[in-house]
Amino acid sequence: MEIQNISSKDPIAHTQNIAMHLHALKDHCEEDISKVEDPSAKALFQRAAQVLGTLEKDFQEFKRGSSDDFGEDENSYEE
């Protein structure tokens, strides 16, 4: 799945796009857990799936109108 380059200025369009990709990547990590035998690799994929799941949830909450939790701070991304 290729990440779409969205020209819209609507943050919801962008959060939906990113959430979709985070979900797909999380699912891929979860599938890979059963494909490898190395315990360290299994732990890595499990941790990655957890982190991606948390990020996916954050993006979904933003698009549901919970954006108040995502205020500007000194570490905000600026282009």
Number of C-alpha atoms within 10 A of each C-alpha: 7 5 9 10 8 10 8 9 8 9 11 16 13 18 18 16 16 18 20 17 18 21 17 15 18 24 14 13 21 18 14 15 18 10 11 12 10 10 10 10 14 18 12 14 21 18 15 16 22 15 14 21 18 14 17 23 14 18 22 19 14 18 16 10 10 12 13 8 10 10 7 9 7 5 6 9 7 4 3
